[in-house]
Amino acid sequence: MPDGGDGAEQPDRIRAARQGKLDRLEAAGLRGYPTTFGRSHLTQEVAAKFEELHGQPVCVAGRLDVFRKLSGNLVFVDIQDDSGRVQLMLHPRDMGEVQRLIYDALDPGDFAGACGTVIKSKTGEVTVEVENLTFLSKSLRNPPEKWHGLVDVETRYRQRYLDLMANPETRQVFLTRSRIVSAIRHYLDARGFVAVETPILQPLPGGGAARPFATESNAMDTRLYLRIALELYLKRCIIGGIDRVYEIGRNFRNEGVSYKHSPEFTMLELYQAYADYQDIMRLTEDMLATAARTAVGRTRVPWGNAEIEFQPPWQRMPLRTAIAEFSGVDYADYPDDESLRQAAQRVGLHPDETWSRGKTMDELLTAFVEPRLVQPTFLTDYPTDFPGSTLAKGKPENPAEVERFEAFAGGIEIANAFSELNDPRVQRSRFEQQARAREAGDLEAQPYDHDFLLALEHGMPPTGGLGVGIDRLVMLLTNQHTIRDVILFPQMRPREEPC
């Protein structure tokens, strides 16, 4: 008789019992892990097409749930595939020798194939009355406890497959994530953007302000870095004549972990020739509203106790106005590092003496403004010395600011965009400033990228660029409040002991 799935048993005892069943099956000449099975229908097709399939033979396959013995010769068990589940009806006493051997070897969590006739049970449930069982794969460990789901956070992240097995809502998050990415790709493809792939291993970690992961290339006898951004290689594509280009890919930053930060994360970056940051602003709100409609069926989505409306137009506000309104500090009144640090301290921050004026602005934004921006909002017109503005074009009427925006929703940043700096003379000066910052100890300052300057000196048209954090967007559209809940396999510390 199949095991009922008592999770109270010791893991070693469970494994030994299940291994024994597998051994007996294989000793009888049956395969414990066959290579294929001729499935005719998904489980949900059987339920959805009952009127059409009633009385007809079908073959379904999937993972088995707990066996429910109702009488001496009547057993029910649910079988689940990635479309859903359907009930199986079994009559063990009527089985032939081989079928009974297979039945006795099965436990909850095993994979099986079942062929039989579609009926409805006495309780009205769509059911496959099984005539032939096929053993497909043995689970040597008990599945997660069904009724209460898998709630241990450490296990959910470290053994995500158990989370997917036990919690349907987890599977739904990642199915929605896939739809979001597909919707963004479709949106950009339909507008003439070309999807490309750029190097993950790079000789210089450019395009952002972050500490990189470093590795060594044995073949080239050189140090390489995992990319921190997609930007500089995508701009090379613009220089080369691909006027609309994008990539959705993984970035890596050797930094801390928080509810909105992960050492590896997924970014969309796109670049459009002959556009500026205002054009990109309109593209951003339209693209993300379209992705919301496509992936979750609406633009208004729940976010904790609130709702977020992605339908354009989004709110627009200059960065200076936002910081002054929410913190009480107008950074224009404090033209040097020390005076702005003192102003920040007076409103409750604890600035380090090493903070530059731009760093202090960034901390004011993070502490006072970002948490207040629940509805989608563009903050615009950033100071040139604000972190991350190295590659942004200055405003013609005000060289102290760059044509840049960041987009926020749900109290987190979701996008960053520039009118891209395409004057190699100014870019050279910006790189030199960053080089001096690195020499002074700023490990996140961008390195001087001679090769990118060489490319830029061949001429780049006016260009608007955008970066969107895919993980954070998925958080917002699925009402998940930590980034680890939207990354299938988040980074974890190694186990102290093997399982």
N, C-alpha and C positions, 0 to 999 in steps of 0.2 A: 504494500500500500504506500503511495507517495507520502512523504513527510508533510505535516501540516504547517511547518514553518515556525516552530516555537523558538523565538529569539532569545529565550532564557538559557538555552544550552550553551556550553562552552564552545568557543570557535574551533578548537582543536578536535573536539568530539564531533562537531557537526561536519567538519571537513573529512574526518576519517569515515564517518557513516556515508557521506555522499560519494567519496572515493570508492568505497566498497560496492555501492550500487553500480558505479561505472565499470568497475573491474568485472562484476558478474555479467554485465551486458556484453562487454567485449569478449569475455571468455566464451560466450555462447556464439561468437562469430559476427555480432552486430557492431557497427561502427558507432563510436561515441561522438565523433566529430566529422560527420559526412561533409561533402564539399558543396552540395547544392540541394535545392528543393523546388519542385514545380508549383509555385504559388499561383492560384488563379485569380484571387481577389484580395484586396486589403480588407481588414476587419470592418472599417467604417463603410466600405462599399456594400458589405453584406447587410448591415443595418439599414443603410440608406435606400437600398434597392430591394427591400424585402418582398414587395409585391411581385416584382419581376423574378426574383430568385426563389420564392417559396416553392419547396418541393424539388429544387434543382440541386445537383451536386456542386460543391465548391471545395477548394483547398486553401486554407489559410495557414499562416505561420507567425510565430512570435514567442515572446517570453510568457511563461505560465505564472499565474497567481496562485493563491492558496486553494487547495482542493476542498470541496464541500460535499461530504458524503451524506445524502439525504435518506437512503434506504440501503438494503443489502445489495442492490444491483443498480444503483443510480448515483452517479457522482457528477457534480458540476465544477467547472474551473474556467476562469476567464483567461483568454489569450490576448496579448497586447502587441501591436506593432506600432510604427511611428504615426499611424493615422488614428489610432484609438484602440478599442478593445471589443471583443464579442465573446459571448458565452459558448462554451463547449459542453455537450452532454455525453457522458461516457457510461457504458454498461460493462463493467469489468468481468462479471461472471460469464458473459457471452463471448468474450474475446478468445481467439485462438492462442496457441502457446506462445508464438512470437509476439503478438500484440500484448499479451498479458505480461510478458517479460519487459517490454518497453514501458508499459504502464507502471509496473512495480519499480522501475528504475528512475521514474520521474519525481522531481521535487519542485517546490516553488522556486522560481528564478531560472529554471532550465528553459532552453529553447526547444520547441517541438513544431512539427508540421501536422496538420489535422485535415483529413478529407472526409466529407460527409454531406448530409442533406440539410438544407436550410428549413427550420421549423420555428414555431413559437412554443415556449414552455407553457406550463399551466398558469404561470404568473404573467404571461403575455410578453416575455422577453425574447427577442430575436436570438436564436440559438442554432448552432451547428451540431446535429446529432452525428457523432463521429463513428465512422466505419473503419478508418485506417489511421493509425498514429505513426509518425516518423520521428525518431530521436535525432535532434539536430545539434545540441551542445549542452554540456553539463556545467552547471554552476556549482563550484566546490564550496561556496560560502553562501550563507543565508542572505536573501535580499533585505533591504531596509524594511523596518516595521511599517506596514501599509497604512494603518488607520490614522496615525498621528503625523505621518510624514517624517522627513529627516530634518531635524531642527538644529542639531549641533553645528555651529558656524564653522569650526575648524574642519569637521568632516565634509561639510557641504563644499568648501572651497578646495580642500586637498584631494577629495575623492568625488569630483563633480559628477562622475557617472552614477554614483548612488543618489545624488541630489536629483539628477534627471530622471532616474527610475522612480523615485518616491514622490516627487513634487511636480505635478503637472504644470503649476504656475511657473516653475523654473524653465521647463521646456518652452513654455509660451513666450517667455522673455527672449530667448535666443532665436526662436522662430521669428519674432517681431524684429529683432536685430537684423536678421537676414533680409527681411522685407525692406527695412529702412535703407540698408546699403544698396539693395537692388533698385529701389526707387530713385536714389540719388544718381546712380549710374545711368539709369534710363533718362532721367531729366537732363543730365549733361550730354549724353550721347545724342539725344534728340536736338540739341542746340549746337552741334558741330564740335564739341570738345573731343579730344583724342585721349584715350586712356593709355598711359605708358607705365613703364617700370624703371625705377632709378636705383642706383647702388645702395645696398644696406651697409656694406663694408666700405668705408670712405677714408681717404688719407688725412682729411681734416674734418672735424665735426662742426660744420657750419650751418647757417640758416636759422639759428636760435640761440638763446642765452640759457645754457644748461651744461652740467657736468656730464661727460660722455662715459660709456663703457669702452675700455680699450682691450685689444687682443693683438696677437702676433700672427703674421703670415709666414709660415715656414718657406713656402715656394718663393716669395718675393723678398724674404729677409727684411721685413719692415713692420712697423707698428701700424695697425689700422684701428678704426673706431666704428662702433655701431652708430648709425645715423641718429641725430637728434631732431632732424627736420628734413622735409623733402624739397625745400625751396630752391636751393642753388642749382641743382641739376634740372629741375623743371624750368627754371629761367634760361638755362642753356638751350632747352628745346625751343623756347620763344625766340632766342637769338638765332637759332638755326632755321627758323621759318615756320614752325608749327604754331599757328596763331592762337589756338585754344587747346590747352593741355591740362590734364589732371591725373592724379594718382590717389588711390586709397590704399594706405599701407601702414605697416608697423613702424613706430619710432621708439627709441630707447633712451632713457635719461637716468643717470646714476644719482638719483635723488631720493628724498623721503617718500613715504607712503601715507596717504590720507584718504578720507572718504571720496575725494575727487582727483587723487593723484595715484598713478601706478608707474613702476619703472619701465614697463612696456605698455604702449597704448596705440590706438589706431587713429590716424588722421586722414582727412580729405584735404588735399591742397590742389588748388586750381589757379591757372593764370590765363588772362584774356588780354590779347593785344588790343591797343587802341581804346582801352577802357581805363577809368580811374576808380577811386574808392567809392564814389557815389554810385557809379554803375554797379559795382560789386555789392554794395549795400542792398540795392533793389533785387539783384540776383539772389542774394542770401536769403532774404525773407520769403521770396517766392519759392525758392528751392526747398527750404525747410518746411514751409506750409504744405507744399505738394507732397513731400515725403511723409508728413504726418497723415494727410488724407489717404495716401496710398497704403501706408503700413498699418495704421490703426483705425482708419475709417472716419477720422474727424480731425479738426484743427484745435479744438478745445479739449484738453486732457487733464485728468486729475494730477495734483502734485501735493501729497500730504493732505492737509485740510483745505488747500486752495485749489484753484484751477488755473491753467496757463492757456492762453489763446494765442496760437501761432499765426492766425490769419493776418496778412498785411493790411495797413502799414503798421510797422513797429514804432515804438517811441524812439525819438532821437534826442540826444542831449550832449552838449560839449562836456568833456571830461572835467574841465575847470569848474563849470557850473555844478556838476554832480558832486564833486568833492567838497566844494564850498557849502552846498545845501545840506549834505548829510553829515559832514564833520565839523563845519564851522570854520574851516581853514581855507582861505583863498591863497593858493600857492604863489600867485602872481605878486603877492605882498612880501614874499620872502625869497629874494633872488639868489641866496647862497645856501650851501649845505647846512651850516650851523643854525642859521635863523629858522629854516624850515624844520629841522630836527627839534628845536625848542618849541616851535608852534605845535608840532605833533605830540610832544610830551605833555603840553598843557591840556590837550584834549583826551589824554588817556593812553597814548601809545608809549612804548618803552624803547625808543630808538637806540641802536648801537652807534657808537661814535664813528664807526666806519661807514655808516649809511651815507650815500651820496644824496643829492637833492632828488634825483630821479627815483632812487630806491625808497626814499621817504614818501614820495607821491604814490608809489605803487602800494606801500603798506597802508596809507590812508584809504586808497581805493579798496583794498582787500578788507580792511576792518570795518569801514563805515558805509561804503557804497554798495559793494557787491551783494551783501546779504539782503539789501532792500530791493534789489531788482528782480522781482518775481516774474513780472510780465516781460516778454521779450523787449530788449532795449539795446539800442546802439549808442555807445559812448564814442564821441568823435573828437578829432583835432587834438592829438596828443603832443606834449612837449617833445622836442628833439632829444632831450636828455632822459626821457622816460625809458626804462628798460625795454629792450626788444624793438626799438625804433631805428636800429642801425641800417636797415635795408629799405626804409620808407622814404619817399620823396618829400622834400620840404614844401611848405605852402608858399606860393609866389609872393603873396601879400604879407606873410609873416614867417620869416626864416626860423623863428624860435619854435615853430610847430611843424609837425609832419601831417600829411594826408593819410590818416590812419583811423580805423575804428576797431573796437572790440564789441562783441555781442554777448549779452548776458540774458539768462532766463533761469527761473528757479533758484536764484541766488548764487549761480555759478557762471563762470565764463564758458562760452561754447564756441566762440569764433574770434579770429583776429585777421585783419585785412589792411592792405596798404594800396596807395598808388605807388607802384614799385620804383625805387630809385634806379634810374638808368643812366645817370651821368657818372662815368668812371672816375672823374676827378673828385667829385664829392664822395663817392664810395671809397676811394683810396683814403681820403681824409678820415672818414668814419672808421675804417679798419685800423688806421693808425691810432685813433683815440681808444679803440678797443684793445689794441696791443699794449698801450700804456696802462690800461686798466688791469690787464692780465699781469703785467710786470709788477703792479702794485698789490697783487694778491687776489684779484677777482677771478676765481676759477670758472665762473660762468660767462666771462667776456668772450666774444667771438674771436677766433684766431684770424690772423691776416691771411686771406685766401688769394694768393697770387694767380692761381689758375682761373678762378672766377673773374678776377679783374681783367685777365687776358681775354676771356670770352666777352666781357662787357665792353671792352675797347673795340670789338668788332661791330658794336652797335646793337642796341635793343630798343624796339619801338616803345612808345608809351604803353604801359601795362598795368592792369589791376590784378592783384593777387588775393587769395583767401585761404585760410586754414580753418577747418571745422573739426572739433574733437568728436569723433564718432561715438566713443564710449559715453561721453557726457550727454550727447544728444539722445542716445538710447536710454540713459537714466531718466531723462525728462519724459520721453514718450512711453515709458513702461512703468513710471512711478516707482523707480528704485532709487534709494537714497545713499548708496555707496557704490563706487565704481567696480568693486569686486563682484557685485551681483550681476554685472553685465559683461564681464570678461569670463569666458568659459573656464579657462585655467589660469587664474591669477597667480602671481609670484608668491611663493610661500617659503618660509625658512625650512631648511632640510629637516627631516625627522631625526630625532636623537637616536632612535633605534629603528631598525627595519621592522615592517609589520610581519 
